[in-house]
C-alpha cells in the first residue's frame, strides 16, 4: 500500500471557511489564512481550497482569495471552484498553485480534461466528482454525478464517469458524497470503493468523516488513496497529528516525519 494522504479542505464562501451538511446550511468555520498556516504546521499532506459558490454565481475563482491563502501555505495546494477553461488554470498556476480541481466544466466539456493534461501534465489535474444515491426505482442512475455545487443532476453514472475521466488523462479523482457530506456518519464506502476499484488513478475520499475510524474505513474498505475532511479538523475534534498517529497505529502507511 502506498502512503495515504491526510488532507484538510477549505470550503470558501465570501472569503471565509464555511461548512454545511449535504452542501447546504453553511456556517462560518474559521479564517482561511489561520487555517492554512495551522494545517501546514500540523503536517497535513496537502491543502484543498474550494471556492464553492463560483460555479453557481457564474464567475471565475477569486484569485485574491487564492493568493492570500497560498502565501500562508507551505504544503502542496490544490484549488477548485469556478475553473472554466485553460486560461483560468494558467492564472492559478501563475500564483503557485500545485493542482487544480475541475468538476462542472469537466462534465460540460470533457475535452477540457484532455486539453488541460496536455498543457499542464496529469499530475496537476484533479477531477472532482460530486455524487449522490438515488432510489433503486429512480429513472436516474443509482450513483449519479452532480454539478453546480451539487445543485444540478446530470444523469451521468458515477463509476462510468470516473472511468472516462481516467481515460481522458486526469491524474486524480476527488470523490465527494453529497449524501454523507457534513453528517459525520462516515464516508460513502460503497461509492468510494466502486470508483477506486474501477480506476487506477488515486481516489480521494471526501464527505462524512466524523471520527478517526471513518478515516481508516475509507482506506481499508473504500480503497481510497487519501482521506479529505473538513468539520473534524476545523472544529478541533481531531487534529492532523492525531489522525496520522491513529492510521499508523492501525497499519496504514502515512508520511512518517509528520507523526
C-alpha positions in Angstrom: 0.0 0.0 0.0 1.3 3.5 -0.9 1.5 6.3 1.6 -2.0 7.6 2.4 -2.5 11.3 2.4 -4.5 13.2 5.1 -6.0 16.3 3.6 -7.9 19.1 5.2 -10.4 21.0 2.9 -11.2 24.7 3.0 -14.7 25.4 1.5 -14.6 29.1 0.9 -17.5 31.5 0.6 -17.3 35.3 0.9 -13.7 34.9 1.9 -14.3 32.7 4.9 -14.0 28.9 5.6 -17.6 27.5 5.8 -19.0 24.1 6.5 -22.5 22.7 6.0 -24.4 19.5 5.8 -25.1 17.9 2.4 -23.9 21.1 0.7 -26.4 23.4 2.5 -26.9 25.3 5.8 -23.4 26.7 5.6 -21.9 28.0 8.8 -18.8 30.1 9.4 -15.9 27.8 10.5 -12.7 29.8 10.6 -10.3 32.3 8.9 -8.7 30.7 5.8 -5.2 32.2 6.4 -5.2 31.0 10.0 -6.3 27.5 8.8 -3.7 27.4 6.1 -0.9 28.2 8.5 -2.2 25.8 11.1 -2.6 22.9 8.7 0.8 23.4 7.1 2.5 23.4 10.5 0.5 20.4 11.7 1.8 18.2 8.9 -1.1 17.9 6.5 0.0 16.3 3.3 -1.9 18.7 1.1 -4.5 21.5 1.4 -7.6 21.8 -0.8 -9.2 25.1 -1.4 -12.7 25.1 -3.0 -14.4 28.4 -4.0 -17.8 26.7 -3.6 -20.0 29.5 -4.8 -18.1 30.2 -8.0 -19.9 27.9 -10.5 -23.4 28.8 -9.1 -22.5 32.5 -9.3 -21.2 32.0 -12.9 -17.8 33.5 -12.1 -14.2 32.5 -12.0 -12.3 31.5 -8.9 -11.5 34.5 -6.7 -7.7 34.9 -7.3 -7.3 37.4 -4.5 -8.6 34.8 -2.0 -6.3 32.1 -3.5 -3.3 34.3 -3.5 -3.7 35.2 0.2 -4.1 31.6 1.3 -1.3 30.3 -1.0 1.1 32.7 0.6 0.3 31.2 4.0 0.6 27.6 2.8 3.8 25.6 2.8 2.3 22.3 1.6 1.0 21.2 -1.8 -2.0 23.3 -2.6 -5.0 22.3 -4.8 -7.7 24.8 -5.9 -11.1 24.2 -7.3 -14.4 26.1 -7.9 -15.1 28.3 -10.9 -12.4 26.9 -13.1 -13.9 27.1 -16.6 -11.0 26.8 -19.1 -7.2 26.6 -19.6 -6.8 30.4 -19.0 -8.4 30.0 -15.6 -6.0 27.2 -14.8 -3.0 29.2 -16.0 -3.9 32.1 -13.8 -3.9 29.8 -10.8 -0.7 28.1 -11.6 0.9 31.5 -12.0 0.0 32.1 -8.3 2.0 29.0 -7.4 -1.0 26.6 -7.1 0.2 22.9 -7.4 -3.0 21.4 -8.7 -6.4 22.5 -10.0 -9.7 20.6 -9.5 -12.4 20.8 -12.1 -16.0 19.4 -11.8 -18.8 21.3 -13.6 -16.6 22.4 -16.5 -15.3 18.9 -17.0 -18.8 17.4 -17.2 -19.9 20.1 -19.6 -16.8 19.8 -21.7 -14.9 16.5 -21.2 -12.3 17.5 -23.7 -11.1 20.1 -21.2 -9.6 17.3 -19.2 -7.6 16.1 -22.1 -6.5 19.6 -23.1 -5.5 20.6 -19.6 -3.5 17.4 -19.1 -1.7 18.0 -22.5 -0.8 21.6 -21.5 -0.1 21.3 -17.8 0.6 17.5 -17.1 -1.7 15.0 -15.5 -0.1 15.4 -12.1 -1.7 18.9 -11.9 -5.2 18.0 -13.0 -7.8 16.7 -10.5 -11.3 15.9 -11.5 -13.8 16.4 -8.6 -16.8 14.1 -8.7 -19.8 15.0 -6.5 -22.2 12.0 -6.3 -25.5 11.1 -4.7 -27.5 7.9 -4.3 -30.9 7.7 -6.0 -33.7 5.3 -5.1 -33.5 1.9 -6.9 -36.6 2.7 -8.9 -35.5 6.1 -10.0 -35.1 7.0 -13.6 -31.7 8.3 -12.8 -28.5 6.2 -12.1 -28.3 4.8 -8.6 -25.0 6.7 -8.2 -25.4 9.9 -10.0 -22.9 12.7 -10.8 -23.9 16.2 -9.7 -22.6 19.6 -10.8 -23.0 23.3 -10.0 -22.1 22.8 -6.3 -24.3 19.7 -6.0 -27.4 21.6 -7.2 -27.8 20.1 -10.7 -28.3 16.5 -11.7 -26.5 15.2 -14.8 -27.9 11.7 -15.5 -24.3 10.5 -15.5 -23.4 7.4 -13.6 -20.6 8.0 -11.1 -18.4 5.0 -11.9 -18.7 5.3 -15.7 -17.8 9.0 -15.5 -14.8 8.1 -13.3 -13.6 5.7 -15.9 -14.0 8.3 -18.6 -12.1 10.8 -16.5 -9.2 8.5 -16.2 -9.3 7.7 -19.9 -9.1 11.4 -20.7 -5.9 11.6 -18.7 -6.8 13.1 -15.3 -4.2 12.4 -12.6 -6.6 12.1 -9.6 -10.2 12.0 -8.6 -11.7 13.9 -5.7 -14.9 12.0 -4.8 -17.4 13.6 -2.6 -20.7 12.1 -1.4 -23.4 14.8 -1.1 -25.5 12.4 1.0 -22.7 12.0 3.5 -21.2 15.5 3.4 -21.1 17.1 6.8 -23.1 14.3 8.5 -20.1 12.9 10.4 -21.6 9.5 9.9 -18.7 8.2 7.8 -17.7 8.3 4.1 -19.9 6.6 1.5 -17.8 3.5 1.4 -19.9 1.8 -1.4 -19.4 4.7 -3.7 -15.7 5.2 -2.8 -14.9 1.6 -3.3 -16.8 1.3 -6.5 -14.8 4.2 -8.0 -11.5 3.2 -6.5 -11.8 -0.4 -7.9 -12.8 0.9 -11.3 -9.8 3.2 -11.9 -6.1 3.1 -11.5 -5.5 6.7 -10.6 -5.7 7.9 -6.9 -9.1 8.5 -5.4 -9.5 10.9 -2.6 -12.5 10.1 -0.3 -14.5 13.1 0.8 -17.7 13.7 2.7 -18.8 12.4 6.0 -15.7 12.0 8.3 -16.8 12.2 11.9 -14.2 10.2 13.8 -10.9 8.5 13.4 -12.4 5.2 12.5 -14.0 6.7 9.4 -10.6 7.6 8.0 -9.4 4.0 8.4 -12.6 2.7 6.9 -12.2 4.9 3.8 -8.8 3.4 3.1 -9.4 -0.2 4.1 -13.0 -0.7 2.9 -13.3 2.2 0.5 -9.9 1.6 -1.1 -9.2 5.4 -1.1 -5.6 6.6 -1.7 -6.2 9.7 0.5 -8.8 11.0 3.0 -10.1 14.5 2.9 -12.0 16.0 5.8 -13.3 19.4 7.0 -15.5 19.6 10.0 -13.5 17.3 12.3 -10.3 19.4 11.6 -11.9 22.9 11.5 -13.7 22.5 14.8 -10.8 20.8 16.6 -12.5 17.4 17.1 -9.5 15.6 15.6 -6.0 17.0 14.7 -4.0 16.2 11.7 -1.4 14.6 14.0 -4.0 12.5 15.8 -5.3 11.3 12.5 -1.9 10.2 11.3 -0.9 8.6 14.5 -4.2 6.6 14.5 -3.8 5.5 10.9 -0.2 4.5 11.5 -1.1 2.5 14.6 -3.6 0.6 12.6 -1.1 -0.3 9.9 -1.9 2.4 7.3 1.3 4.0 5.9 1.4 7.7 6.4 4.1 10.4 6.0 6.3 9.5 8.9 8.0 12.8 9.5 4.7 14.4 10.2 3.8 12.0 13.0 
